[in-house]
Amino acid sequence: MLDQPSEVAPPAVSAPSPAYVDVLLPRRLQRPFTYVIPTELKGQVIVGRPVVVPFGSQDLLGLVIAIHHRLPAGAPEQGLKAIRSLGESSPDHLLTSSQIELSRWVAERYAAPWGQCIKLVLPPVDRAGRSQPRYVPTAQALANPPSLEDLGTLETDLLARLRRRPKGILATTLLPSDKPRTALALQSLIQKGLVVRRDEAVAPRIPRATKGRGSQSGQELSAGVALYSQDLPSPVAAPWPAQFEQALEQEASMPLLLEGRRATRLWCLVHAVQATVRRGRRALIITGDVENAGRLAGCLALAGERPVLLHSGLSAKERAAVWHAAQDGSATILIGTRMAVFVPLEKLGLVWVEGEDDTSLKEEQVPRYHAREVAQQRAVRDRAVLVLASNHPSLESWAAVQQGRMTPCVYLDPGQGPDVQVIDVKGYFSDSSAGTFLSPPLIEGIREALRQNCLSILYLNRKGFASVLHCGDCGAMPQCDACSVALTFFRRSNHVRCHYCGRTKPVPEQCPRCQSFKLEPVGSGTERIEESVRRIFPQARVGRVDGETIRRPADARAFSRLFAAGELDIVIGTQMLFRLGLQGQAACVAVPDADAGLHVPDFRSAERMYHALLDAAELSRPAHAGGRLLVQTRFADHHAILAVASGDDRVFLEQEQAFRQMLQYPPWTCLIRLDVSGTLEPAVAQAAHRWAARLRALIAGGETAGTGGNRGVNPAPASVGLGLAPKQIVVLGPSPAPHAMARGRYSWQLLVKSGSLEAGRDVVVQTREELERESRRGGLRYDIDVDPVSMT
């Protein structure tokens, strides 16, 4: 009897390789595009990897965000193009799913093109050290070259050159001046499997962490020594270590709002970072300006930590190295400006936003994200403790406290503030001190400080000699040719300048309207205040700190050396004063024009004035050490002035919140600013009215098309009290922007208020897409700014 044949196991069937990918391109595009994976690249394409794809008449480097085994829904069945080649393949050029999702959250939260948001999470490109794309002949091309009949003339020439260079030729060498024709020929060779494109990455240099005095500038470390001490700066901050460590243990804890003077905040920061590192987790610290980032790094270095800096002042090579250090885990403490909020730090335990109310945290260009909100999103995703720290938290943060979404940590010591004197200039002659806005009490305060050999600081956030030149006959003011902005007068350099576009021109001798010679400077800037101070106090050593005198880091270091050597008696400056580590140094701090920003058409103008006065107060010594703050104002009964004089921030908060509620402005409603701009004013005005009409029609019809839902978005809560209902939407405008023309483009503006972020954002995005489709060639631009920090 024959043996029964043994049962043969069926051959293993391997899973089919993905055939399609969704690629996101770094352009002003709202969605990804589907491409075919060619046979030679199957198994090599993964999510997060850069790929070179055809787009129109050019090749672009895009990012794979999804792979599919079957044709995805909505993609055309025919006409799909194939991936050209793979992009750079080093591990630091691969994005994680969390990075891709973060970019998607930013796109949805701020109604920005996803294609532009993906750039935020891409590693910095070191163009100087980065290798160029290289075209290499394949083994098939080297072994069996095709016949001339199969190739065009240009393709034949290119292949012949490449076969002579088996290791390939750089794109800069291979592509001549006739780049389009050559690029098409190369694409044909790639499609025929005769040539491949390779993008070889250069491994970036690992940055050295901050070690202390040797790696930080003298300016940063001197500021750190002056402001940071391991000793408790104030007894009111004693509960901080226990409070933070409890939040760190809970992981998904409520954000902390820390209010305190700078020395107190630095002490709390060092304790928070050290507690985080002890638990094997990492710390991300965000601040609004480069100088402050350097000081924070200096303070942590003095405490024995090793922070790494990331900001725009570094070269592309240095930024790429920091990014690489964050990815490979060698950086445990990273400090930077708003760009640092996207660095891929794993195992985050602390996200600290220093100066959370700083307007520099909001990006002015598309995508207009706010680093404070992105930091909060990162803390939620990584189950890290979020700390928002400031000497004067924003009204948005205080509203979060009132709504139970944030825990307050108020560490203010009333005894650390200066003696405040409010000077009502209406009580003195109108041309006080020959038009210098220096009243007799203010002059006497400076004189008293000089008698004591102490420092005086004058703060005025307006550079130049005068705000404008004014015609005494017709009232006209010379304006910028490209912007609807009056030109600022600089006497020392004898020119006028537009502070929007930076254009300068010689001082006009006659009025451009009536040809009168009676052009007179109106208003005071730091240059005019300096001139007056030098005239009144000729023996004093006077320094000025503004954008004219501090243009480079070397200028700031030179000022710091003068200051440290005691070579300055009086310092005059703009907000740059707050970035130079002068806190607690002056016996007399004077604000010659506290009302300077109140005339700006912005609902946040009073809040900004109040914050600036508190920053000025922090430059002064405490009252028990003889510190004084002199505030000149025409509105002595303004709630911001009264709050500073009394030292009670509730005076300001209660009144300002009542105003915001009554007028339905943030934080009690959600606000979106819409800008329409173009080179032809009638077309801009017409487009703005058309957008307003579309919005009102869509709102009246109750049809709000979805824009991807609210995936990953924390909805802004409905207002407490007098705010709008969650689905209620109000459209204001259109009207010409406060500066109707800037950089040669006319601009009109609309405001959309809503009870919830999603309600307003969805109608805005839907109507913008309709308008952009209708006016692609009209030169018009439709911009959306969700949660704007400025209305100008």
Protein Blocks (a to p, Z undefined) as FASTA:
>chain_A
ZZdddddddddddddddfbdcddddbdbfbdcdddddfklgojacghiacdddehjbccd
dddfbdcfbdcehiafehpacdfbdcdfbfklcccfklmmmmmmmmmmnopafklmmmmm
pccddfklpccddddddfklmmmccdfklpcfklmmmmmmmmmmmnopafklmmcfklml
mmmmmmmmmmnopaccdddddddddddddfbjmlpcfklmmmmmmmpcfbdfbfklmmmm
mmmmmmmmnopacdddddddfklmmmmmmmmmmmmmmnopacddddfbfklmmmmmmmmm
mnopacddddfkbcfklmmmmmmmmmnopambdcddfklmmpccehifbdcdehklbmkl
pcfbdcdddfklmmmmmmmmnopacddddfbdcfklmmmmmnopaccdddbdfklpccdd
dddfklpcfkgghhnopafklmmmmmmmmmnopacdddddbecjbfbdcdfklopacddf
kbccdcdddfklopaddfklopacdddfbdfklopabbccedjdfklmmmmmmmmmmmbc
cddddfklmmbfklmmmmmmmmmnopafbdcddfklmmnopghkafbdcdfblmlmmmpc
cfklmmmmmmmmmmmmmmpccfknopacddddfblmbfklmmmmnopaklmmmmmmmmmm
mnopafkbccdddddddfblklmmmmmmmmmmmmmmmmmnopacdehijghiacddddeh
jaccfklccdedjdddfblbgghiacdddddddfbfklmmmmmmmmmmmmmmmmmmnopa
cdddehiabfZZ
